[in-house]
């Protein structure tokens, strides 16, 4: 069974705009998150950005700036 498979689409929380905005805010609250977490948040906000959600646009801009301060795995 998939996540939220037995719920109506509006009752599912994972993958919604509200979920990804909350996830992005959590990433910004961290001191030095991993770059992969920031990229994941930006990908998740993609649909909201296409819909021109103002809160998602501001959050994506902050995440782009935050990218340069992220931890990276350098082999």
N, C-alpha and C positions, 0 to 999 in steps of 0.2 A: 504494500500500500504506500502510496506517495504521501508526502507531507501535506496535511490538510486535505487529503483526497475525499473525505466524507463530508466536507463542509462546503457551503455555497461560496462562490468566488469572493463575495464581499466580506465573508467571515474569515478568510485566510489572512494571516498576518505576514507570513514570509513572502517577500517579493513585492510587497506593496510600497508605494511612495513613502508612506509614513515609516515603514520599517527601515528603508534605506537612508532616509534623512536622520533617523535616530542612530543608525549604525555610523554614519558619517560624523555626527556630532560626538559620538563616543570615541572615534578615532582622533578627532581634534583635541579631545580632553587628555589624551595620553601624552606623556612627555616626548618620547621618540618611538612612534609606532614603526612597524616594518613597512617597507615600500609596497609589498604585496597586499597589505591590508588597505592602504590608500588606493591602490589601483582597483581592488575589489569594490570599494565604496564608489569610486567613479564609474565603474561599469554598471553597478546597481542603480546609480542615479541616472543612467543614460536615458531611460524612457521618460523620466520626469523632465530632463533637460530638453528632450524633443518636444514635450508638451509645453515648454517655456514656463515651468513653475518657478516663481521668483525666489522662493526659499531654497530650492534645489540649485539654482544658478549661483546664488551667493555661497552656498556650501561647497559647490564644485570649485569655485574660484579660490576659496580658502584652502581646499585640499590640494589644488595645483601648487599653491605657494608653499604648502607644508611638505610637499614632495622632496624638496632639497634638504630637509632636516631629518629625513627618515633613516632608519637603520637599513643597511644593505648587507646581503650575504656576499662577501668577496672571497672567492676560493683562492 
